[in-house]
Amino acid sequence: HAASGQPVIVLAAGHGRRLGGPKAFAEHHGRTFLARILARCREAEARVTLVTDPRFRARMEALLAGEPPPLPRIVEADGTREMLASVQAALRAGPYEPGCWLWPVDAPFLSVAGWRRATEQVAREAGPIWKLRARGRTGHPLWLPCSAGPTLLAGDWPDGLRGFLAAQPPERIRVLALDDEYLDDVDTPGQLAALGWLA
């Protein structure tokens, strides 16, 4: 459909210390967080760049070996640094037209229907930054138009990506409400255990 083929950067370099290990390999109902996100990306024929810490690369490639094609392009970044460092590593690998989704691996629960709505909205209007909102909170993934790339690559904000977003004029940002979705990051075993109701 018209919304297919949008680039996605899956941010999976973090060490997940509060969760007990890298979040890409965390499981919910027998499926890893990474496998859940890659399934959504395949449904939209998205071109995926996967950012991983070099310390996890072999483990990541073993996990990807069980996934259907097309497999993501892998970019390495230091997962002990701020998420912005991973975003910048992926952007340097470019190109991203008409922009890209930033999808942290610890937010793997967007449904098929929610993802379709998001990609179709961006297909209609790719120029702004798109935030997704559910249950009164914005979450992930996040759409960045290609015009944001140079600023992100050159910039350095004390609170990383949040600082970049806070510095954007309001007219550059749109919000898509997906009220039935769960878009929050999962940071602790307790949070994950409480999400048993999610399919």
PyMOL CGO cylinders between C-alpha atoms (Angstrom):
from pymol import cmd
from pymol.cgo import CYLINDER

trace = [
    CYLINDER, 0.00, 0.00, 0.00, 0.98, 3.65, -0.20, 0.3, 1, 1, 1, 1, 1, 1,
    CYLINDER, 0.98, 3.65, -0.20, 2.53, 3.68, 3.26, 0.3, 1, 1, 1, 1, 1, 1,
    CYLINDER, 2.53, 3.68, 3.26, 5.00, 0.87, 2.61, 0.3, 1, 1, 1, 1, 1, 1,
    CYLINDER, 5.00, 0.87, 2.61, 8.73, 1.24, 2.40, 0.3, 1, 1, 1, 1, 1, 1,
    CYLINDER, 8.73, 1.24, 2.40, 9.25, 3.93, 5.02, 0.3, 1, 1, 1, 1, 1, 1,
    CYLINDER, 9.25, 3.93, 5.02, 12.70, 3.67, 6.68, 0.3, 1, 1, 1, 1, 1, 1,
    CYLINDER, 12.70, 3.67, 6.68, 12.86, 2.55, 10.31, 0.3, 1, 1, 1, 1, 1, 1,
    CYLINDER, 12.86, 2.55, 10.31, 15.83, 2.89, 12.66, 0.3, 1, 1, 1, 1, 1, 1,
    CYLINDER, 15.83, 2.89, 12.66, 15.50, 0.31, 15.44, 0.3, 1, 1, 1, 1, 1, 1,
    CYLINDER, 15.50, 0.31, 15.44, 17.52, 1.53, 18.42, 0.3, 1, 1, 1, 1, 1, 1,
    CYLINDER, 17.52, 1.53, 18.42, 18.81, -1.60, 20.16, 0.3, 1, 1, 1, 1, 1, 1,
    CYLINDER, 18.81, -1.60, 20.16, 22.28, -0.72, 21.46, 0.3, 1, 1, 1, 1, 1, 1,
    CYLINDER, 22.28, -0.72, 21.46, 21.28, -0.13, 25.09, 0.3, 1, 1, 1, 1, 1, 1,
    CYLINDER, 21.28, -0.13, 25.09, 22.50, -2.48, 27.81, 0.3, 1, 1, 1, 1, 1, 1,
    CYLINDER, 22.50, -2.48, 27.81, 19.17, -2.68, 29.64, 0.3, 1, 1, 1, 1, 1, 1,
    CYLINDER, 19.17, -2.68, 29.64, 20.72, -2.70, 33.09, 0.3, 1, 1, 1, 1, 1, 1,
    CYLINDER, 20.72, -2.70, 33.09, 17.42, -2.10, 34.90, 0.3, 1, 1, 1, 1, 1, 1,
    CYLINDER, 17.42, -2.10, 34.90, 15.78, -4.89, 32.91, 0.3, 1, 1, 1, 1, 1, 1,
    CYLINDER, 15.78, -4.89, 32.91, 18.63, -7.34, 33.52, 0.3, 1, 1, 1, 1, 1, 1,
    CYLINDER, 18.63, -7.34, 33.52, 20.13, -7.33, 30.03, 0.3, 1, 1, 1, 1, 1, 1,
    CYLINDER, 20.13, -7.33, 30.03, 19.83, -5.87, 26.52, 0.3, 1, 1, 1, 1, 1, 1,
    CYLINDER, 19.83, -5.87, 26.52, 16.19, -5.16, 25.79, 0.3, 1, 1, 1, 1, 1, 1,
    CYLINDER, 16.19, -5.16, 25.79, 16.38, -6.49, 22.24, 0.3, 1, 1, 1, 1, 1, 1,
    CYLINDER, 16.38, -6.49, 22.24, 16.52, -10.00, 23.72, 0.3, 1, 1, 1, 1, 1, 1,
    CYLINDER, 16.52, -10.00, 23.72, 13.83, -9.50, 26.38, 0.3, 1, 1, 1, 1, 1, 1,
    CYLINDER, 13.83, -9.50, 26.38, 10.82, -11.74, 25.78, 0.3, 1, 1, 1, 1, 1, 1,
    CYLINDER, 10.82, -11.74, 25.78, 7.07, -11.31, 26.11, 0.3, 1, 1, 1, 1, 1, 1,
    CYLINDER, 7.07, -11.31, 26.11, 4.82, -14.30, 25.47, 0.3, 1, 1, 1, 1, 1, 1,
    CYLINDER, 4.82, -14.30, 25.47, 7.77, -16.17, 23.95, 0.3, 1, 1, 1, 1, 1, 1,
    CYLINDER, 7.77, -16.17, 23.95, 8.79, -13.51, 21.42, 0.3, 1, 1, 1, 1, 1, 1,
    CYLINDER, 8.79, -13.51, 21.42, 11.70, -11.13, 21.75, 0.3, 1, 1, 1, 1, 1, 1,
    CYLINDER, 11.70, -11.13, 21.75, 11.12, -7.40, 21.71, 0.3, 1, 1, 1, 1, 1, 1,
    CYLINDER, 11.12, -7.40, 21.71, 13.22, -7.18, 18.56, 0.3, 1, 1, 1, 1, 1, 1,
    CYLINDER, 13.22, -7.18, 18.56, 11.24, -9.90, 16.75, 0.3, 1, 1, 1, 1, 1, 1,
    CYLINDER, 11.24, -9.90, 16.75, 8.00, -8.06, 17.54, 0.3, 1, 1, 1, 1, 1, 1,
    CYLINDER, 8.00, -8.06, 17.54, 9.25, -4.81, 16.03, 0.3, 1, 1, 1, 1, 1, 1,
    CYLINDER, 9.25, -4.81, 16.03, 10.75, -6.52, 12.97, 0.3, 1, 1, 1, 1, 1, 1,
    CYLINDER, 10.75, -6.52, 12.97, 7.39, -8.21, 12.32, 0.3, 1, 1, 1, 1, 1, 1,
    CYLINDER, 7.39, -8.21, 12.32, 5.70, -4.79, 12.23, 0.3, 1, 1, 1, 1, 1, 1,
    CYLINDER, 5.70, -4.79, 12.23, 8.41, -3.48, 9.91, 0.3, 1, 1, 1, 1, 1, 1,
    CYLINDER, 8.41, -3.48, 9.91, 7.98, -6.39, 7.48, 0.3, 1, 1, 1, 1, 1, 1,
    CYLINDER, 7.98, -6.39, 7.48, 4.22, -5.77, 7.35, 0.3, 1, 1, 1, 1, 1, 1,
    CYLINDER, 4.22, -5.77, 7.35, 4.93, -2.24, 6.09, 0.3, 1, 1, 1, 1, 1, 1,
    CYLINDER, 4.93, -2.24, 6.09, 7.83, -3.35, 3.83, 0.3, 1, 1, 1, 1, 1, 1,
    CYLINDER, 7.83, -3.35, 3.83, 9.97, -0.95, 5.85, 0.3, 1, 1, 1, 1, 1, 1,
    CYLINDER, 9.97, -0.95, 5.85, 13.70, -0.59, 5.21, 0.3, 1, 1, 1, 1, 1, 1,
    CYLINDER, 13.70, -0.59, 5.21, 15.23, -1.30, 8.60, 0.3, 1, 1, 1, 1, 1, 1,
    CYLINDER, 15.23, -1.30, 8.60, 18.52, -0.13, 10.07, 0.3, 1, 1, 1, 1, 1, 1,
    CYLINDER, 18.52, -0.13, 10.07, 19.28, -1.86, 13.37, 0.3, 1, 1, 1, 1, 1, 1,
    CYLINDER, 19.28, -1.86, 13.37, 21.63, -0.11, 15.77, 0.3, 1, 1, 1, 1, 1, 1,
    CYLINDER, 21.63, -0.11, 15.77, 23.45, -2.45, 18.16, 0.3, 1, 1, 1, 1, 1, 1,
    CYLINDER, 23.45, -2.45, 18.16, 26.39, -2.29, 20.50, 0.3, 1, 1, 1, 1, 1, 1,
    CYLINDER, 26.39, -2.29, 20.50, 29.37, -4.18, 18.99, 0.3, 1, 1, 1, 1, 1, 1,
    CYLINDER, 29.37, -4.18, 18.99, 29.41, -6.26, 22.20, 0.3, 1, 1, 1, 1, 1, 1,
    CYLINDER, 29.41, -6.26, 22.20, 26.00, -7.68, 21.26, 0.3, 1, 1, 1, 1, 1, 1,
    CYLINDER, 26.00, -7.68, 21.26, 26.51, -7.98, 17.52, 0.3, 1, 1, 1, 1, 1, 1,
    CYLINDER, 26.51, -7.98, 17.52, 27.15, -11.73, 17.37, 0.3, 1, 1, 1, 1, 1, 1,
    CYLINDER, 27.15, -11.73, 17.37, 24.14, -12.40, 19.58, 0.3, 1, 1, 1, 1, 1, 1,
    CYLINDER, 24.14, -12.40, 19.58, 22.04, -10.05, 17.46, 0.3, 1, 1, 1, 1, 1, 1,
    CYLINDER, 22.04, -10.05, 17.46, 23.08, -11.78, 14.24, 0.3, 1, 1, 1, 1, 1, 1,
    CYLINDER, 23.08, -11.78, 14.24, 22.20, -15.17, 15.76, 0.3, 1, 1, 1, 1, 1, 1,
    CYLINDER, 22.20, -15.17, 15.76, 18.74, -13.83, 16.62, 0.3, 1, 1, 1, 1, 1, 1,
    CYLINDER, 18.74, -13.83, 16.62, 18.31, -12.37, 13.13, 0.3, 1, 1, 1, 1, 1, 1,
    CYLINDER, 18.31, -12.37, 13.13, 19.25, -15.71, 11.57, 0.3, 1, 1, 1, 1, 1, 1,
    CYLINDER, 19.25, -15.71, 11.57, 15.85, -16.99, 12.68, 0.3, 1, 1, 1, 1, 1, 1,
    CYLINDER, 15.85, -16.99, 12.68, 13.97, -14.08, 11.12, 0.3, 1, 1, 1, 1, 1, 1,
    CYLINDER, 13.97, -14.08, 11.12, 12.45, -14.04, 7.62, 0.3, 1, 1, 1, 1, 1, 1,
    CYLINDER, 12.45, -14.04, 7.62, 14.06, -11.76, 5.03, 0.3, 1, 1, 1, 1, 1, 1,
    CYLINDER, 14.06, -11.76, 5.03, 14.69, -9.00, 4.31, 0.3, 1, 1, 1, 1, 1, 1,
    CYLINDER, 14.69, -9.00, 4.31, 17.12, -8.66, 7.20, 0.3, 1, 1, 1, 1, 1, 1,
    CYLINDER, 17.12, -8.66, 7.20, 17.99, -5.23, 8.58, 0.3, 1, 1, 1, 1, 1, 1,
    CYLINDER, 17.99, -5.23, 8.58, 21.19, -3.37, 7.90, 0.3, 1, 1, 1, 1, 1, 1,
    CYLINDER, 21.19, -3.37, 7.90, 23.30, -3.32, 11.09, 0.3, 1, 1, 1, 1, 1, 1,
    CYLINDER, 23.30, -3.32, 11.09, 25.02, -0.19, 12.38, 0.3, 1, 1, 1, 1, 1, 1,
    CYLINDER, 25.02, -0.19, 12.38, 27.15, -0.20, 15.55, 0.3, 1, 1, 1, 1, 1, 1,
    CYLINDER, 27.15, -0.20, 15.55, 27.07, 2.34, 18.38, 0.3, 1, 1, 1, 1, 1, 1,
    CYLINDER, 27.07, 2.34, 18.38, 28.20, 2.42, 22.00, 0.3, 1, 1, 1, 1, 1, 1,
    CYLINDER, 28.20, 2.42, 22.00, 25.14, 1.38, 23.99, 0.3, 1, 1, 1, 1, 1, 1,
    CYLINDER, 25.14, 1.38, 23.99, 26.44, 2.96, 27.20, 0.3, 1, 1, 1, 1, 1, 1,
    CYLINDER, 26.44, 2.96, 27.20, 26.03, 6.42, 25.67, 0.3, 1, 1, 1, 1, 1, 1,
    CYLINDER, 26.03, 6.42, 25.67, 22.90, 8.56, 25.31, 0.3, 1, 1, 1, 1, 1, 1,
    CYLINDER, 22.90, 8.56, 25.31, 20.35, 7.33, 22.73, 0.3, 1, 1, 1, 1, 1, 1,
    CYLINDER, 20.35, 7.33, 22.73, 21.25, 10.33, 20.55, 0.3, 1, 1, 1, 1, 1, 1,
    CYLINDER, 21.25, 10.33, 20.55, 24.62, 8.67, 19.81, 0.3, 1, 1, 1, 1, 1, 1,
    CYLINDER, 24.62, 8.67, 19.81, 22.79, 5.68, 18.32, 0.3, 1, 1, 1, 1, 1, 1,
    CYLINDER, 22.79, 5.68, 18.32, 20.52, 7.95, 16.29, 0.3, 1, 1, 1, 1, 1, 1,
    CYLINDER, 20.52, 7.95, 16.29, 23.53, 9.82, 14.94, 0.3, 1, 1, 1, 1, 1, 1,
    CYLINDER, 23.53, 9.82, 14.94, 25.35, 6.58, 14.04, 0.3, 1, 1, 1, 1, 1, 1,
    CYLINDER, 25.35, 6.58, 14.04, 22.33, 5.43, 12.03, 0.3, 1, 1, 1, 1, 1, 1,
    CYLINDER, 22.33, 5.43, 12.03, 21.85, 8.82, 10.34, 0.3, 1, 1, 1, 1, 1, 1,
    CYLINDER, 21.85, 8.82, 10.34, 25.51, 8.84, 9.26, 0.3, 1, 1, 1, 1, 1, 1,
    CYLINDER, 25.51, 8.84, 9.26, 24.86, 5.51, 7.52, 0.3, 1, 1, 1, 1, 1, 1,
    CYLINDER, 24.86, 5.51, 7.52, 21.91, 7.17, 5.61, 0.3, 1, 1, 1, 1, 1, 1,
    CYLINDER, 21.91, 7.17, 5.61, 20.25, 7.96, 3.31, 0.3, 1, 1, 1, 1, 1, 1,
    CYLINDER, 20.25, 7.96, 3.31, 16.72, 8.39, 4.67, 0.3, 1, 1, 1, 1, 1, 1,
    CYLINDER, 16.72, 8.39, 4.67, 14.04, 9.62, 2.30, 0.3, 1, 1, 1, 1, 1, 1,
    CYLINDER, 14.04, 9.62, 2.30, 11.52, 11.06, 3.04, 0.3, 1, 1, 1, 1, 1, 1,
    CYLINDER, 11.52, 11.06, 3.04, 12.64, 10.60, 6.67, 0.3, 1, 1, 1, 1, 1, 1,
    CYLINDER, 12.64, 10.60, 6.67, 12.69, 7.74, 9.16, 0.3, 1, 1, 1, 1, 1, 1,
    CYLINDER, 12.69, 7.74, 9.16, 10.95, 6.25, 12.13, 0.3, 1, 1, 1, 1, 1, 1,
    CYLINDER, 10.95, 6.25, 12.13, 12.99, 6.06, 15.34, 0.3, 1, 1, 1, 1, 1, 1,
    CYLINDER, 12.99, 6.06, 15.34, 11.87, 2.93, 17.16, 0.3, 1, 1, 1, 1, 1, 1,
    CYLINDER, 11.87, 2.93, 17.16, 13.57, 2.12, 20.47, 0.3, 1, 1, 1, 1, 1, 1,
    CYLINDER, 13.57, 2.12, 20.47, 13.53, -1.63, 20.98, 0.3, 1, 1, 1, 1, 1, 1,
    CYLINDER, 13.53, -1.63, 20.98, 12.03, -1.27, 24.46, 0.3, 1, 1, 1, 1, 1, 1,
    CYLINDER, 12.03, -1.27, 24.46, 8.66, -0.12, 23.02, 0.3, 1, 1, 1, 1, 1, 1,
    CYLINDER, 8.66, -0.12, 23.02, 7.63, -3.24, 21.05, 0.3, 1, 1, 1, 1, 1, 1,
    CYLINDER, 7.63, -3.24, 21.05, 3.87, -3.35, 21.54, 0.3, 1, 1, 1, 1, 1, 1,
    CYLINDER, 3.87, -3.35, 21.54, 2.42, -1.21, 18.73, 0.3, 1, 1, 1, 1, 1, 1,
    CYLINDER, 2.42, -1.21, 18.73, -0.34, -3.23, 17.05, 0.3, 1, 1, 1, 1, 1, 1,
    CYLINDER, -0.34, -3.23, 17.05, -0.73, -3.99, 13.35, 0.3, 1, 1, 1, 1, 1, 1,
    CYLINDER, -0.73, -3.99, 13.35, -3.64, -1.54, 13.14, 0.3, 1, 1, 1, 1, 1, 1,
    CYLINDER, -3.64, -1.54, 13.14, -1.80, 1.20, 15.05, 0.3, 1, 1, 1, 1, 1, 1,
    CYLINDER, -1.80, 1.20, 15.05, 1.30, 0.87, 12.90, 0.3, 1, 1, 1, 1, 1, 1,
    CYLINDER, 1.30, 0.87, 12.90, -0.80, 0.99, 9.74, 0.3, 1, 1, 1, 1, 1, 1,
    CYLINDER, -0.80, 0.99, 9.74, -2.47, 4.21, 10.90, 0.3, 1, 1, 1, 1, 1, 1,
    CYLINDER, -2.47, 4.21, 10.90, 0.91, 5.75, 11.72, 0.3, 1, 1, 1, 1, 1, 1,
    CYLINDER, 0.91, 5.75, 11.72, 2.56, 4.84, 8.42, 0.3, 1, 1, 1, 1, 1, 1,
    CYLINDER, 2.56, 4.84, 8.42, -0.47, 5.94, 6.40, 0.3, 1, 1, 1, 1, 1, 1,
    CYLINDER, -0.47, 5.94, 6.40, -0.48, 9.30, 8.19, 0.3, 1, 1, 1, 1, 1, 1,
    CYLINDER, -0.48, 9.30, 8.19, 3.20, 9.83, 7.36, 0.3, 1, 1, 1, 1, 1, 1,
    CYLINDER, 3.20, 9.83, 7.36, 2.58, 8.77, 3.76, 0.3, 1, 1, 1, 1, 1, 1,
    CYLINDER, 2.58, 8.77, 3.76, 0.06, 11.62, 3.53, 0.3, 1, 1, 1, 1, 1, 1,
    CYLINDER, 0.06, 11.62, 3.53, 2.24, 14.18, 5.33, 0.3, 1, 1, 1, 1, 1, 1,
    CYLINDER, 2.24, 14.18, 5.33, 5.93, 13.31, 5.75, 0.3, 1, 1, 1, 1, 1, 1,
    CYLINDER, 5.93, 13.31, 5.75, 7.21, 16.86, 6.37, 0.3, 1, 1, 1, 1, 1, 1,
    CYLINDER, 7.21, 16.86, 6.37, 6.55, 17.32, 10.12, 0.3, 1, 1, 1, 1, 1, 1,
    CYLINDER, 6.55, 17.32, 10.12, 7.87, 15.39, 13.10, 0.3, 1, 1, 1, 1, 1, 1,
    CYLINDER, 7.87, 15.39, 13.10, 5.16, 12.91, 14.12, 0.3, 1, 1, 1, 1, 1, 1,
    CYLINDER, 5.16, 12.91, 14.12, 4.72, 11.87, 17.73, 0.3, 1, 1, 1, 1, 1, 1,
    CYLINDER, 4.72, 11.87, 17.73, 2.35, 9.05, 18.64, 0.3, 1, 1, 1, 1, 1, 1,
    CYLINDER, 2.35, 9.05, 18.64, 0.20, 9.45, 21.73, 0.3, 1, 1, 1, 1, 1, 1,
    CYLINDER, 0.20, 9.45, 21.73, -1.74, 6.86, 23.69, 0.3, 1, 1, 1, 1, 1, 1,
    CYLINDER, -1.74, 6.86, 23.69, -3.41, 7.06, 27.11, 0.3, 1, 1, 1, 1, 1, 1,
    CYLINDER, -3.41, 7.06, 27.11, -2.42, 10.72, 27.43, 0.3, 1, 1, 1, 1, 1, 1,
    CYLINDER, -2.42, 10.72, 27.43, 1.32, 10.10, 26.92, 0.3, 1, 1, 1, 1, 1, 1,
    CYLINDER, 1.32, 10.10, 26.92, 3.53, 10.32, 23.87, 0.3, 1, 1, 1, 1, 1, 1,
    CYLINDER, 3.53, 10.32, 23.87, 5.54, 7.21, 23.07, 0.3, 1, 1, 1, 1, 1, 1,
    CYLINDER, 5.54, 7.21, 23.07, 7.40, 5.39, 20.34, 0.3, 1, 1, 1, 1, 1, 1,
    CYLINDER, 7.40, 5.39, 20.34, 8.03, 5.07, 17.47, 0.3, 1, 1, 1, 1, 1, 1,
    CYLINDER, 8.03, 5.07, 17.47, 8.65, 8.69, 16.39, 0.3, 1, 1, 1, 1, 1, 1,
    CYLINDER, 8.65, 8.69, 16.39, 8.77, 9.97, 12.80, 0.3, 1, 1, 1, 1, 1, 1,
    CYLINDER, 8.77, 9.97, 12.80, 11.59, 12.33, 11.82, 0.3, 1, 1, 1, 1, 1, 1,
    CYLINDER, 11.59, 12.33, 11.82, 11.48, 14.01, 8.40, 0.3, 1, 1, 1, 1, 1, 1,
    CYLINDER, 11.48, 14.01, 8.40, 14.75, 14.05, 6.45, 0.3, 1, 1, 1, 1, 1, 1,
    CYLINDER, 14.75, 14.05, 6.45, 14.97, 17.82, 7.04, 0.3, 1, 1, 1, 1, 1, 1,
    CYLINDER, 14.97, 17.82, 7.04, 15.69, 17.07, 10.73, 0.3, 1, 1, 1, 1, 1, 1,
    CYLINDER, 15.69, 17.07, 10.73, 18.74, 14.95, 9.88, 0.3, 1, 1, 1, 1, 1, 1,
    CYLINDER, 18.74, 14.95, 9.88, 21.42, 17.63, 9.54, 0.3, 1, 1, 1, 1, 1, 1,
    CYLINDER, 21.42, 17.63, 9.54, 20.41, 19.30, 12.81, 0.3, 1, 1, 1, 1, 1, 1,
    CYLINDER, 20.41, 19.30, 12.81, 20.41, 15.98, 14.65, 0.3, 1, 1, 1, 1, 1, 1,
    CYLINDER, 20.41, 15.98, 14.65, 23.78, 14.99, 13.22, 0.3, 1, 1, 1, 1, 1, 1,
    CYLINDER, 23.78, 14.99, 13.22, 25.42, 18.28, 14.18, 0.3, 1, 1, 1, 1, 1, 1,
    CYLINDER, 25.42, 18.28, 14.18, 23.69, 18.86, 17.49, 0.3, 1, 1, 1, 1, 1, 1,
    CYLINDER, 23.69, 18.86, 17.49, 24.43, 18.02, 21.09, 0.3, 1, 1, 1, 1, 1, 1,
    CYLINDER, 24.43, 18.02, 21.09, 21.77, 18.58, 23.75, 0.3, 1, 1, 1, 1, 1, 1,
    CYLINDER, 21.77, 18.58, 23.75, 22.21, 17.94, 27.49, 0.3, 1, 1, 1, 1, 1, 1,
    CYLINDER, 22.21, 17.94, 27.49, 19.24, 15.57, 27.46, 0.3, 1, 1, 1, 1, 1, 1,
    CYLINDER, 19.24, 15.57, 27.46, 19.88, 14.15, 23.99, 0.3, 1, 1, 1, 1, 1, 1,
    CYLINDER, 19.88, 14.15, 23.99, 16.94, 13.45, 21.71, 0.3, 1, 1, 1, 1, 1, 1,
    CYLINDER, 16.94, 13.45, 21.71, 14.46, 14.99, 24.18, 0.3, 1, 1, 1, 1, 1, 1,
    CYLINDER, 14.46, 14.99, 24.18, 16.46, 18.21, 24.00, 0.3, 1, 1, 1, 1, 1, 1,
    CYLINDER, 16.46, 18.21, 24.00, 16.31, 18.21, 20.21, 0.3, 1, 1, 1, 1, 1, 1,
    CYLINDER, 16.31, 18.21, 20.21, 12.53, 17.73, 20.28, 0.3, 1, 1, 1, 1, 1, 1,
    CYLINDER, 12.53, 17.73, 20.28, 12.06, 20.42, 22.94, 0.3, 1, 1, 1, 1, 1, 1,
    CYLINDER, 12.06, 20.42, 22.94, 13.99, 22.88, 20.74, 0.3, 1, 1, 1, 1, 1, 1,
    CYLINDER, 13.99, 22.88, 20.74, 11.66, 22.37, 17.75, 0.3, 1, 1, 1, 1, 1, 1,
    CYLINDER, 11.66, 22.37, 17.75, 9.05, 25.03, 16.98, 0.3, 1, 1, 1, 1, 1, 1,
    CYLINDER, 9.05, 25.03, 16.98, 5.55, 23.71, 17.75, 0.3, 1, 1, 1, 1, 1, 1,
    CYLINDER, 5.55, 23.71, 17.75, 4.44, 24.04, 14.13, 0.3, 1, 1, 1, 1, 1, 1,
    CYLINDER, 4.44, 24.04, 14.13, 7.01, 21.39, 13.12, 0.3, 1, 1, 1, 1, 1, 1,
    CYLINDER, 7.01, 21.39, 13.12, 5.42, 18.76, 15.36, 0.3, 1, 1, 1, 1, 1, 1,
    CYLINDER, 5.42, 18.76, 15.36, 2.20, 16.82, 14.86, 0.3, 1, 1, 1, 1, 1, 1,
    CYLINDER, 2.20, 16.82, 14.86, 0.63, 14.32, 17.24, 0.3, 1, 1, 1, 1, 1, 1,
    CYLINDER, 0.63, 14.32, 17.24, -1.32, 11.23, 16.14, 0.3, 1, 1, 1, 1, 1, 1,
    CYLINDER, -1.32, 11.23, 16.14, -3.60, 9.84, 18.84, 0.3, 1, 1, 1, 1, 1, 1,
    CYLINDER, -3.60, 9.84, 18.84, -3.68, 6.04, 19.00, 0.3, 1, 1, 1, 1, 1, 1,
    CYLINDER, -3.68, 6.04, 19.00, -5.72, 5.65, 22.15, 0.3, 1, 1, 1, 1, 1, 1,
    CYLINDER, -5.72, 5.65, 22.15, -5.89, 1.85, 22.26, 0.3, 1, 1, 1, 1, 1, 1,
    CYLINDER, -5.89, 1.85, 22.26, -2.13, 1.34, 21.96, 0.3, 1, 1, 1, 1, 1, 1,
    CYLINDER, -2.13, 1.34, 21.96, 0.62, 0.75, 24.52, 0.3, 1, 1, 1, 1, 1, 1,
    CYLINDER, 0.62, 0.75, 24.52, 3.57, 2.92, 23.44, 0.3, 1, 1, 1, 1, 1, 1,
    CYLINDER, 3.57, 2.92, 23.44, 5.55, 3.26, 26.67, 0.3, 1, 1, 1, 1, 1, 1,
    CYLINDER, 5.55, 3.26, 26.67, 9.12, 2.05, 27.09, 0.3, 1, 1, 1, 1, 1, 1,
    CYLINDER, 9.12, 2.05, 27.09, 9.58, -1.07, 29.22, 0.3, 1, 1, 1, 1, 1, 1,
    CYLINDER, 9.58, -1.07, 29.22, 12.48, -0.53, 31.64, 0.3, 1, 1, 1, 1, 1, 1,
    CYLINDER, 12.48, -0.53, 31.64, 12.15, -3.03, 34.50, 0.3, 1, 1, 1, 1, 1, 1,
    CYLINDER, 12.15, -3.03, 34.50, 11.14, -6.70, 35.04, 0.3, 1, 1, 1, 1, 1, 1,
    CYLINDER, 11.14, -6.70, 35.04, 8.17, -5.45, 37.08, 0.3, 1, 1, 1, 1, 1, 1,
    CYLINDER, 8.17, -5.45, 37.08, 6.89, -3.31, 34.21, 0.3, 1, 1, 1, 1, 1, 1,
    CYLINDER, 6.89, -3.31, 34.21, 7.24, -6.24, 31.81, 0.3, 1, 1, 1, 1, 1, 1,
    CYLINDER, 7.24, -6.24, 31.81, 5.48, -8.65, 34.17, 0.3, 1, 1, 1, 1, 1, 1,
    CYLINDER, 5.48, -8.65, 34.17, 2.56, -6.22, 34.48, 0.3, 1, 1, 1, 1, 1, 1,
    CYLINDER, 2.56, -6.22, 34.48, 2.02, -6.32, 30.70, 0.3, 1, 1, 1, 1, 1, 1,
    CYLINDER, 2.02, -6.32, 30.70, 0.84, -9.92, 30.52, 0.3, 1, 1, 1, 1, 1, 1,
    CYLINDER, 0.84, -9.92, 30.52, -2.50, -8.68, 29.16, 0.3, 1, 1, 1, 1, 1, 1,
    CYLINDER, -2.50, -8.68, 29.16, -0.80, -7.44, 25.98, 0.3, 1, 1, 1, 1, 1, 1,
    CYLINDER, -0.80, -7.44, 25.98, -0.86, -9.97, 23.14, 0.3, 1, 1, 1, 1, 1, 1,
]
cmd.load_cgo(trace, "trace")
